[in-house]
Amino acid sequence: MKRIIIQYGGTGDLAEKKLYPAYENLMERGYQFEVLALGRRFESRSQFLSAVLRNGTNRAFTDHLHYLNYDMAHPDAVTHLSEQIKMLMQESREVEFIYYLALQPSLYETAIAQIKEIDSALACECTLTKKIIVEKPFGFDGESAKRYNTVLEQAFTNREIYRVDHYLGKEFMQNLLLMRFHNDIIRRIWDNRTIESIQIIFDEEHGVDQRLGFYEKIGVVRDTIQNHILQIITFLTMAEPASISFEDIAIEKQKVLRAISPIQEFYMGRYESLGSGSGKVVTTPTYASFTLFVNTYYFAGIPIYVRTGKMQRQAKSLIYIKFKNTTREVMHDPTIAENAVIITIHPELTIDISMNLKVPNSNWKSKPVRFRFNQSETFGVNTPEAYEQIVEKILLGDKSLFPTMEEITESWRIVEPMLSDQIPVEVYPIRTLPRFTIDMAKKNNFSWFD
């Protein structure tokens, strides 16, 4: 079967940094497909290849990477694209089109309308299948997400639609499920009888000025909270699915999201130099902290504290599960530390279990000690990147790593209070935490796991 990936946003950061390396690796592993990159930055394929691809790119990949200077607003855009696709199809009897929309959500409607025209223009005496891939955030809010989905479903069936949240392609997300549901010792302690609180910290070193035009419309809520953070929370708190299948996992994730009320305790900030080179004042939030609860029988009452944002001193992504410290209360010994599970996502994937053990040559004094799993030490450093796993699942027709529209709708409902333009936004110096993160911790009587 002839496969053609039509890459919208073919000269953007996502395609250059993530998708083309994923395509190259998959071709080296034996997958066969053509890639047609669409973009406006370069006039010719040679300019595109020299500017976008890194040194050492395998020719076996570049031979299958094509380029079309494409302006969606041009009156002949559909004609030019249809002709280029026909050339790539040749005389194939079985063809699959994979439309990858690495675009701003505001362009989805135009792109899908043109895809419908292309499908009509490419009528052939062959077996023709198609898929469409849309990146997060899916929409700008709940209303636009529903509108975009209606437009999508006019041209594609639900089985043909792949909504990407690349965090679901990361090994740590899949490890979360297996850690919880393939280990009886973890399964028996993973609920509100033993867990006191959960922290999720996503601090990033870089800013957004290099992609200010995109980020200004998105902000921190749409960039990480509505998608990555809420997906992590579903994996942390979902009930055990009937099987590790797309359908059964999706059922349990939807139950979690429906059990979360719209976020009420939240705070927003932006780093002080945001947009300084643009000649205008930019007020888009780049940092947020909030608290939420999952109101299910097994997790009711466990506060989940989240902080995430840009321009921090150190890049740090982790999940900290703190267990109740009954022993400290019973033994009246404030030096006894709590037990915890610490899942570090960045800079490397590790899972630590913190337990108290006796200090040698002491009078029964204990000290917290970590037992560590390190992904690279155990399985090697060459595990596939998230986007390589995502694209491979698309090629295989496997939807297990993609959120459903029901999940996306519930996620927008949960973050809706955070989308208001009237929310006060604290200005924070770069490389420092906003004051509100410290104040939130004091108010709720906890300390961030730093």
RONU-969413 format. One record per residue (C-alpha): residue in one letter; x negated, y negated, z negated. Coordinates in Angstrom, 1 decimal, padded with zeros to 4 digits. Layout:
BEGIN
+---------+--------+--------+--------+
: residuo :      X :      Y :      Z :
+---------+--------+--------+--------+
:       A :      X :      Y :      Z :
...
+---------+--------+--------+--------+
END
This chain:
BEGIN
+---------+--------+--------+--------+
: residuo :      X :      Y :      Z :
+---------+--------+--------+--------+
:       M :  000.0 :  000.0 :  000.0 :
:       K : -001.2 : -003.5 :  000.9 :
:       R : -001.2 : -005.8 : -002.1 :
:       I : -001.6 : -009.5 : -001.8 :
:       I : -001.8 : -011.8 : -004.8 :
:       I : -000.7 : -015.3 : -003.8 :
:       Q : -002.5 : -017.5 : -006.4 :
:       Y : -000.8 : -020.8 : -007.0 :
:       G : -003.1 : -023.2 : -008.9 :
:       G : -006.0 : -021.4 : -007.2 :
:       T : -008.5 : -024.2 : -007.9 :
:       G : -007.5 : -024.7 : -011.6 :
:       D : -009.4 : -023.8 : -014.7 :
:       L : -007.3 : -020.7 : -015.5 :
:       A : -007.9 : -019.2 : -012.1 :
:       E : -011.6 : -020.1 : -012.0 :
:       K : -012.5 : -019.1 : -015.6 :
:       K : -010.2 : -016.2 : -016.3 :
:       L : -008.3 : -014.8 : -013.2 :
:       Y : -011.1 : -014.6 : -010.6 :
:       P : -013.5 : -012.7 : -013.0 :
:       A : -010.6 : -010.4 : -013.9 :
:       Y : -009.8 : -009.8 : -010.2 :
:       E : -013.5 : -009.1 : -009.5 :
:       N : -013.8 : -006.6 : -012.4 :
:       L : -010.6 : -004.8 : -011.3 :
:       M : -011.9 : -004.5 : -007.8 :
:       E : -015.2 : -003.0 : -009.1 :
:       R : -013.1 : -000.5 : -011.0 :
:       G : -011.4 :  000.6 : -007.7 :
:       Y : -008.2 : -001.5 : -007.5 :
:       Q : -007.5 : -002.7 : -004.0 :
:       F : -005.8 : -006.0 : -003.2 :
:       E : -006.2 : -009.3 : -001.4 :
:       V : -006.2 : -012.7 : -003.2 :
:       L : -004.9 : -015.8 : -001.4 :
:       A : -005.8 : -018.9 : -003.5 :
:       L : -003.7 : -022.0 : -002.9 :
:       G : -005.1 : -025.5 : -003.8 :
:       R : -005.6 : -029.0 : -002.7 :
:       R : -009.1 : -029.7 : -003.9 :
:       F : -011.0 : -028.2 : -001.0 :
:       E : -010.5 : -028.4 :  002.8 :
:       S : -012.1 : -025.1 :  003.7 :
:       R : -012.7 : -021.6 :  002.3 :
:       S : -016.5 : -022.1 :  002.2 :
:       Q : -016.1 : -025.3 :  000.1 :
:       F : -013.8 : -023.4 : -002.2 :
:       L : -016.1 : -020.4 : -002.6 :
:       S : -019.2 : -022.5 : -003.3 :
:       A : -017.5 : -024.7 : -005.9 :
:       V : -015.3 : -022.2 : -007.7 :
:       L : -017.2 : -018.9 : -007.9 :
:       R : -020.2 : -018.3 : -010.3 :
:       N : -023.6 : -017.2 : -009.1 :
:       G : -023.9 : -013.5 : -008.7 :
:       T : -020.3 : -012.9 : -007.7 :
:       N : -020.0 : -009.6 : -005.9 :
:       R : -019.4 : -009.9 : -002.1 :
:       A : -017.0 : -006.9 : -002.4 :
:       F : -014.8 : -009.4 : -004.2 :
:       T : -015.4 : -012.5 : -002.1 :
:       D : -014.6 : -010.5 :  001.1 :
:       H : -011.1 : -010.1 : -000.3 :
:       L : -010.7 : -013.7 : -001.6 :
:       H : -009.1 : -016.1 :  000.8 :
:       Y : -008.2 : -019.8 :  000.5 :
:       L : -005.5 : -022.1 :  001.9 :
:       N : -005.5 : -025.8 :  001.5 :
:       Y : -001.9 : -026.1 :  000.3 :
:       D :  000.2 : -029.1 : -000.7 :
:       M :  003.6 : -028.0 : -002.0 :
:       A :  005.0 : -031.4 : -001.0 :
:       H :  004.0 : -031.1 :  002.6 :
:       P :  007.0 : -030.5 :  005.0 :
:       D :  005.1 : -027.7 :  006.7 :
:       A :  003.9 : -026.1 :  003.5 :
:       V :  006.0 : -023.0 :  003.8 :
:       T :  005.2 : -022.4 :  007.5 :
:       H :  001.5 : -022.6 :  006.9 :
:       L :  001.6 : -020.2 :  003.9 :
:       S :  003.9 : -017.8 :  005.7 :
:       E :  001.4 : -017.6 :  008.7 :
:       Q : -001.5 : -017.1 :  006.4 :
:       I :  000.3 : -014.2 :  004.6 :
:       K :  001.2 : -012.6 :  007.9 :
:       M : -002.5 : -012.6 :  008.9 :
:       L : -003.3 : -010.8 :  005.6 :
:       M : -000.5 : -008.3 :  006.0 :
:       Q : -001.8 : -007.1 :  009.4 :
:       E :  000.2 : -004.0 :  010.4 :
:       S :  000.8 : -002.6 :  007.0 :
:       R :  003.8 : -000.4 :  006.5 :
:       E :  004.0 : -000.9 :  002.7 :
:       V :  003.4 : -004.4 :  001.2 :
:       E :  003.6 : -005.9 : -002.3 :
:       F :  003.5 : -009.6 : -002.8 :
:       I :  002.4 : -010.8 : -006.3 :
:       Y :  003.1 : -014.5 : -006.7 :
:       Y :  001.0 : -015.8 : -009.6 :
:       L :  002.2 : -019.3 : -010.7 :
:       A : -000.7 : -020.9 : -012.7 :
:       L :  001.2 : -024.1 : -012.5 :
:       Q :  002.8 : -026.7 : -014.8 :
:       P :  006.3 : -025.5 : -015.7 :
:       S :  007.7 : -028.6 : -014.0 :
:       L :  006.5 : -027.2 : -010.6 :
:       Y :  008.2 : -023.8 : -011.0 :
:       E :  011.5 : -024.8 : -009.4 :
:       T :  009.7 : -026.1 : -006.3 :
:       A :  007.5 : -023.1 : -006.0 :
:       I :  010.3 : -020.6 : -006.4 :
:       A :  012.4 : -022.4 : -003.8 :
:       Q :  009.5 : -022.1 : -001.4 :
:       I :  008.9 : -018.5 : -002.2 :
:       K :  012.5 : -017.7 : -001.3 :
:       E :  011.9 : -019.4 :  002.1 :
:       I :  008.7 : -017.4 :  002.5 :
:       D :  010.4 : -014.1 :  001.8 :
:       S :  013.0 : -014.9 :  004.5 :
:       A :  010.2 : -015.9 :  007.0 :
:       L :  008.2 : -012.7 :  006.3 :
:       A :  010.9 : -010.2 :  007.3 :
:       C :  009.1 : -007.2 :  008.6 :
:       E :  009.7 : -003.5 :  009.5 :
:       C :  008.0 : -002.3 :  006.3 :
:       T :  008.7 : -001.5 :  002.7 :
:       L :  008.3 : -004.8 :  000.9 :
:       T :  008.1 : -005.2 : -002.9 :
:       K :  007.3 : -008.3 : -004.9 :
:       K :  006.5 : -009.6 : -008.4 :
:       I :  006.2 : -013.0 : -009.9 :
:       I :  004.0 : -014.1 : -012.8 :
:       V :  004.6 : -017.2 : -014.8 :
:       E :  002.2 : -018.6 : -017.4 :
:       K :  003.0 : -019.9 : -020.9 :
:       P :  004.5 : -022.2 : -021.9 :
:       F :  007.6 : -021.0 : -020.2 :
:       G :  009.5 : -024.3 : -020.0 :
:       F :  009.1 : -027.4 : -022.2 :
:       D :  012.0 : -026.5 : -024.6 :
:       G :  014.8 : -024.0 : -024.9 :
:       E :  017.0 : -025.7 : -022.4 :
:       S :  014.4 : -026.0 : -019.7 :
:       A :  013.3 : -022.4 : -020.3 :
:       K :  016.8 : -021.2 : -019.6 :
:       R :  017.0 : -023.3 : -016.5 :
:       Y :  013.7 : -022.0 : -015.1 :
:       N :  014.8 : -018.5 : -015.9 :
:       T :  018.0 : -019.0 : -013.9 :
:       V :  016.0 : -020.2 : -011.0 :
:       L :  013.6 : -017.2 : -011.3 :
:       E :  016.5 : -014.8 : -011.3 :
:       Q :  017.9 : -016.2 : -008.1 :
:       A :  014.8 : -014.9 : -006.3 :
:       F :  013.6 : -012.0 : -008.5 :
:       T :  015.1 : -009.3 : -010.7 :
:       N :  014.1 : -009.1 : -014.4 :
:       R :  011.9 : -006.1 : -013.7 :
:       E :  009.9 : -008.2 : -011.1 :
:       I :  009.3 : -011.1 : -013.5 :
:       Y :  006.2 : -011.1 : -015.7 :
:       R :  006.0 : -013.9 : -018.3 :
:       V :  002.4 : -014.2 : -019.5 :
:       D :  001.2 : -014.8 : -023.0 :
:       H : -002.4 : -013.7 : -022.6 :
:       Y : -002.8 : -013.1 : -026.4 :
:       L : -000.8 : -009.9 : -025.9 :
:       G : -003.7 : -008.7 : -023.7 :
:       K : -006.2 : -009.2 : -026.5 :
:       E : -007.5 : -006.1 : -028.3 :
:       F : -006.8 : -007.5 : -031.7 :
:       M : -003.0 : -007.7 : -031.0 :
:       Q : -002.8 : -004.1 : -029.9 :
:       N : -005.0 : -003.1 : -032.9 :
:       L : -002.5 : -004.9 : -035.2 :
:       L :  000.2 : -002.4 : -034.2 :
:       L : -002.0 :  000.6 : -034.4 :
:       M : -003.4 : -000.4 : -037.7 :
:       R :  000.1 : -000.8 : -039.1 :
:       F :  001.8 :  002.1 : -037.6 :
:       H : -000.9 :  004.8 : -037.2 :
:       N : -002.1 :  004.6 : -040.8 :
:       D :  000.1 :  005.7 : -043.6 :
:       I : -002.0 :  004.0 : -046.2 :
:       I : -001.4 :  000.6 : -044.5 :
:       R :  002.3 :  001.3 : -043.7 :
:       R :  003.1 :  001.9 : -047.4 :
:       I :  001.7 : -001.4 : -048.6 :
:       W :  002.8 : -003.7 : -045.8 :
:       D :  005.9 : -005.4 : -047.2 :
:       N :  007.1 : -007.9 : -049.8 :
:       R :  006.6 : -005.5 : -052.7 :
:       T :  002.8 : -005.9 : -052.3 :
:       I :  002.1 : -008.9 : -050.0 :
:       E :  002.0 : -012.3 : -051.7 :
:       S :  001.3 : -014.6 : -048.6 :
:       I :  000.0 : -014.7 : -045.1 :
:       Q : -002.3 : -017.3 : -043.5 :
:       I : -002.9 : -017.8 : -039.8 :
:       I : -005.7 : -020.1 : -038.9 :
:       F : -006.5 : -021.1 : -035.3 :
:       D : -009.1 : -023.9 : -035.3 :
:       E : -010.8 : -024.9 : -032.1 :
:       E : -014.0 : -026.9 : -031.6 :
:       H : -013.1 : -028.4 : -028.2 :
:       G : -010.8 : -031.2 : -027.3 :
:       V : -008.4 : -031.7 : -024.5 :
:       D : -009.6 : -034.9 : -022.7 :
:       Q : -011.0 : -032.8 : -019.8 :
:       R : -007.4 : -031.7 : -019.1 :
:       L : -005.6 : -034.6 : -020.6 :
:       G : -003.0 : -034.9 : -017.8 :
:       F : -001.8 : -031.4 : -018.5 :
:       Y : -002.1 : -031.4 : -022.3 :
:       E : -000.4 : -034.7 : -022.7 :
:       K :  002.8 : -033.1 : -021.5 :
:       I :  002.3 : -029.9 : -023.6 :
:       G :  000.8 : -030.7 : -027.1 :
:       V : -000.1 : -028.2 : -029.8 :
:       V :  003.4 : -026.8 : -030.3 :
:       R :  003.8 : -025.7 : -026.7 :
:       D :  000.1 : -024.8 : -026.3 :
:       T : -000.2 : -022.3 : -029.2 :
:       I :  002.7 : -022.2 : -031.6 :
:       Q :  005.7 : -021.4 : -029.5 :
:       N :  003.8 : -018.5 : -027.9 :
:       H :  000.6 : -017.2 : -029.4 :
:       I :  001.4 : -017.9 : -033.1 :
:       L :  004.9 : -016.6 : -033.0 :
:       Q :  003.9 : -013.5 : -031.1 :
:       I :  001.2 : -012.8 : -033.8 :
:       I :  003.9 : -013.2 : -036.5 :
:       T :  006.2 : -010.6 : -034.7 :
:       F :  003.3 : -008.1 : -034.6 :
:       L :  002.6 : -008.7 : -038.3 :
:       T :  006.2 : -008.4 : -039.6 :
:       M :  008.1 : -006.2 : -037.1 :
:       A :  009.6 : -002.9 : -038.2 :
:       E :  008.2 :  000.3 : -036.8 :
:       P :  009.4 :  000.8 : -033.3 :
:       A :  010.9 :  004.1 : -032.2 :
:       S :  007.9 :  004.4 : -029.8 :
:       I :  004.9 :  002.3 : -028.6 :
:       S :  006.8 :  001.4 : -025.4 :
:       F :  007.7 : -002.0 : -024.0 :
:       E :  011.4 : -001.6 : -024.6 :
:       D :  011.2 : -000.4 : -028.2 :
:       I :  008.5 : -002.9 : -029.2 :
:       A :  010.6 : -005.7 : -027.6 :
:       I :  013.6 : -004.7 : -029.7 :
:       E :  011.7 : -005.0 : -033.0 :
:       K :  010.0 : -008.3 : -032.0 :
:       Q :  013.4 : -009.8 : -031.2 :
:       K :  014.8 : -008.8 : -034.6 :
:       V :  011.9 : -010.7 : -036.3 :
:       L :  012.4 : -013.8 : -034.2 :
:       R :  016.1 : -013.9 : -034.9 :
:       A :  015.3 : -013.6 : -038.6 :
:       I :  013.2 : -016.9 : -038.6 :
:       S :  015.0 : -020.2 : -039.2 :
:       P :  013.9 : -023.3 : -037.3 :
:       I :  010.7 : -024.6 : -038.9 :
:       Q :  011.4 : -027.4 : -041.4 :
:       E :  008.2 : -027.9 : -043.3 :
:       F :  005.6 : -029.0 : -040.8 :
:       Y :  003.0 : -031.7 : -040.2 :
:       M :  001.4 : -033.1 : -037.0 :
:       G : -001.9 : -034.8 : -036.2 :
:       R : -004.1 : -035.9 : -033.3 :
:       Y : -007.8 : -036.5 : -033.2 :
:       E : -008.9 : -040.1 : -033.2 :
:       S : -010.7 : -040.2 : -029.9 :
:       L : -007.9 : -038.5 : -027.9 :
:       G : -007.6 : -040.2 : -024.5 :
:       S : -010.3 : -042.8 : -025.3 :
:       G : -011.6 : -042.5 : -021.7 :
:       S : -008.2 : -042.8 : -020.1 :
:       G : -007.6 : -046.4 : -020.8 :
:       K : -004.3 : -045.7 : -022.6 :
:       V : -003.0 : -044.7 : -026.0 :
:       V : -002.2 : -041.0 : -026.2 :
:       T : -000.1 : -039.9 : -029.1 :
:       T :  000.3 : -036.2 : -028.2 :
:       P : -000.2 : -034.0 : -031.3 :
:       T : -003.3 : -031.9 : -031.2 :
:       Y : -003.0 : -030.3 : -034.7 :
:       A : -000.2 : -028.9 : -036.7 :
:       S :  000.4 : -027.1 : -040.0 :
:       F :  003.6 : -025.5 : -041.1 :
:       T :  005.3 : -022.9 : -043.3 :
:       L :  007.8 : -020.3 : -042.2 :
:       F :  009.6 : -017.2 : -043.6 :
:       V :  010.7 : -014.0 : -041.9 :
:       N :  014.1 : -013.3 : -043.5 :
:       T :  014.1 : -009.5 : -043.2 :
:       Y :  014.5 : -007.0 : -046.1 :
:       Y :  010.8 : -006.1 : -046.0 :
:       F :  009.3 : -009.6 : -045.6 :
:       A :  011.8 : -012.0 : -047.2 :
:       G :  010.1 : -014.3 : -049.7 :
:       I :  006.6 : -014.0 : -048.2 :
:       P :  005.4 : -017.5 : -047.1 :
:       I :  003.5 : -017.6 : -043.8 :
:       Y :  001.2 : -020.6 : -043.7 :
:       V : -000.2 : -021.7 : -040.3 :
:       R : -002.6 : -024.3 : -039.2 :
:       T : -003.9 : -024.7 : -035.6 :
:       G : -005.5 : -027.4 : -033.5 :
:       K : -008.4 : -029.1 : -031.7 :
:       M : -011.7 : -030.8 : -032.4 :
:       Q : -012.6 : -028.9 : -035.6 :
:       R : -016.1 : -028.5 : -037.0 :
:       Q : -016.0 : -024.7 : -036.4 :
:       A : -014.1 : -022.5 : -034.0 :
:       K : -012.2 : -020.1 : -036.2 :
:       S : -009.3 : -017.7 : -035.5 :
:       L : -008.2 : -015.4 : -038.3 :
:       I : -005.3 : -013.8 : -040.2 :
:       Y : -005.5 : -013.5 : -044.0 :
:       I : -003.0 : -011.2 : -045.7 :
:       K : -003.2 : -011.8 : -049.5 :
:       F : -001.8 : -009.1 : -051.8 :
:       K : -000.2 : -009.7 : -055.2 :
:       N : -002.7 : -009.5 : -058.1 :
:       T : -000.7 : -007.7 : -060.7 :
:       T : -004.0 : -006.3 : -062.3 :
:       R : -005.2 : -009.8 : -063.1 :
:       E : -002.0 : -010.5 : -065.0 :
:       V : -001.9 : -007.2 : -066.8 :
:       M : -005.5 : -007.3 : -067.9 :
:       H : -005.5 : -011.1 : -068.6 :
:       D : -008.7 : -011.4 : -066.6 :
:       P : -008.8 : -014.4 : -064.3 :
:       T : -012.1 : -013.2 : -062.7 :
:       I : -010.3 : -010.2 : -061.0 :
:       A : -009.9 : -011.2 : -057.3 :
:       E : -006.9 : -010.3 : -055.2 :
:       N : -007.0 : -007.6 : -052.6 :
:       A : -006.7 : -008.8 : -049.0 :
:       V : -006.9 : -007.8 : -045.3 :
:       I : -008.8 : -010.3 : -043.2 :
:       I : -008.4 : -010.0 : -039.4 :
:       T : -011.0 : -012.2 : -037.6 :
:       I : -010.2 : -012.8 : -034.0 :
:       H : -013.0 : -015.4 : -033.2 :
:       P : -015.9 : -015.5 : -033.0 :
:       E : -015.8 : -011.7 : -033.0 :
:       L : -013.1 : -009.1 : -033.7 :
:       T : -013.4 : -007.7 : -037.2 :
:       I : -011.0 : -006.3 : -039.7 :
:       D : -012.0 : -006.5 : -043.4 :
:       I : -010.4 : -004.9 : -046.4 :
:       S : -011.3 : -006.7 : -049.6 :
:       M : -011.4 : -004.6 : -052.8 :
:       N : -012.9 : -005.0 : -056.3 :
:       L : -015.8 : -002.8 : -057.3 :
:       K : -018.1 : -002.8 : -060.3 :
:       V : -021.2 : -005.0 : -060.3 :
:       P : -024.3 : -002.8 : -061.2 :
:       N : -025.7 : -003.1 : -064.7 :
:       S : -022.7 : -005.1 : -065.9 :
:       N : -020.2 : -004.6 : -068.6 :
:       W : -017.3 : -003.6 : -066.4 :
:       K : -017.5 : -006.8 : -064.3 :
:       S : -016.0 : -006.4 : -060.9 :
:       K : -016.7 : -008.2 : -057.6 :
:       P : -014.7 : -008.3 : -054.4 :
:       V : -016.4 : -006.2 : -051.7 :
:       R : -015.4 : -006.0 : -048.0 :
:       F : -015.1 : -002.8 : -046.0 :
:       R : -015.5 : -003.9 : -042.3 :
:       F : -014.5 : -002.7 : -038.9 :
:       N : -016.3 : -004.4 : -036.1 :
:       Q : -014.9 : -003.9 : -032.6 :
:       S : -018.2 : -004.4 : -030.7 :
:       E : -020.2 : -002.2 : -033.1 :
:       T : -017.7 :  000.6 : -033.0 :
:       F : -016.5 :  000.6 : -029.4 :
:       G : -019.2 : -001.5 : -027.6 :
:       V : -019.1 : -005.1 : -026.3 :
:       N : -017.7 : -004.3 : -022.8 :
:       T : -014.0 : -004.0 : -023.7 :
:       P : -011.9 : -005.7 : -021.0 :
:       E : -011.0 : -009.4 : -021.4 :
:       A : -007.4 : -010.2 : -022.1 :
:       Y : -006.6 : -011.4 : -018.5 :
:       E : -008.2 : -008.2 : -017.1 :
:       Q : -005.8 : -006.1 : -019.1 :
:       I : -002.9 : -008.5 : -018.2 :
:       V : -003.6 : -008.3 : -014.4 :
:       E : -004.1 : -004.5 : -014.6 :
:       K : -000.7 : -004.1 : -016.2 :
:       I :  000.9 : -006.2 : -013.5 :
:       L : -000.7 : -004.1 : -010.8 :
:       L :  000.5 : -000.9 : -012.5 :
:       G :  004.0 : -002.3 : -013.0 :
:       D :  003.7 : -002.0 : -016.8 :
:       K :  005.5 : -004.7 : -018.8 :
:       S :  004.3 : -003.7 : -022.2 :
:       L :  002.1 : -006.8 : -022.7 :
:       F :  004.7 : -009.4 : -021.7 :
:       P :  007.2 : -011.2 : -023.8 :
:       T :  010.9 : -010.9 : -022.8 :
:       M :  013.1 : -013.8 : -022.1 :
:       E :  015.0 : -013.1 : -025.3 :
:       E :  011.8 : -013.6 : -027.3 :
:       I :  011.0 : -016.8 : -025.5 :
:       T :  014.5 : -018.2 : -026.1 :
:       E :  014.3 : -017.4 : -029.8 :
:       S :  010.7 : -018.9 : -030.0 :
:       W :  011.9 : -022.2 : -028.6 :
:       R :  014.8 : -022.2 : -031.1 :
:       I :  012.3 : -021.8 : -034.0 :
:       V :  010.0 : -024.6 : -033.0 :
:       E :  012.7 : -027.0 : -031.8 :
:       P :  012.4 : -029.4 : -034.8 :
:       M :  008.7 : -029.8 : -034.0 :
:       L :  009.3 : -031.1 : -030.5 :
:       S :  010.9 : -034.4 : -031.5 :
:       D :  009.1 : -037.6 : -030.3 :
:       Q :  010.0 : -039.2 : -033.6 :
:       I :  007.7 : -037.1 : -035.8 :
:       P :  004.9 : -039.1 : -037.6 :
:       V :  001.5 : -038.1 : -036.2 :
:       E : -001.6 : -038.5 : -038.5 :
:       V : -004.8 : -039.6 : -036.8 :
:       Y : -007.7 : -037.5 : -038.0 :
:       P : -011.5 : -037.9 : -037.4 :
:       I : -013.0 : -035.3 : -035.2 :
:       R : -014.6 : -032.2 : -036.9 :
:       T : -012.4 : -032.7 : -040.0 :
:       L : -009.2 : -031.1 : -041.1 :
:       P : -006.2 : -033.5 : -041.1 :
:       R : -005.3 : -034.6 : -044.7 :
:       F : -001.8 : -033.0 : -044.4 :
:       T : -003.3 : -029.5 : -044.3 :
:       I : -004.9 : -030.0 : -047.7 :
:       D : -001.7 : -031.7 : -049.0 :
:       M :  000.4 : -028.8 : -047.8 :
:       A : -001.8 : -026.3 : -049.6 :
:       K : -001.6 : -028.3 : -052.8 :
:       K :  002.2 : -028.6 : -052.5 :
:       N :  002.6 : -024.8 : -052.1 :
:       N : -000.1 : -023.9 : -054.6 :
:       F : -002.5 : -022.0 : -052.3 :
:       S : -006.0 : -022.4 : -050.8 :
:       W : -006.8 : -022.0 : -047.2 :
:       F : -009.1 : -019.1 : -046.5 :
:       D : -012.2 : -020.8 : -045.4 :
+---------+--------+--------+--------+
END
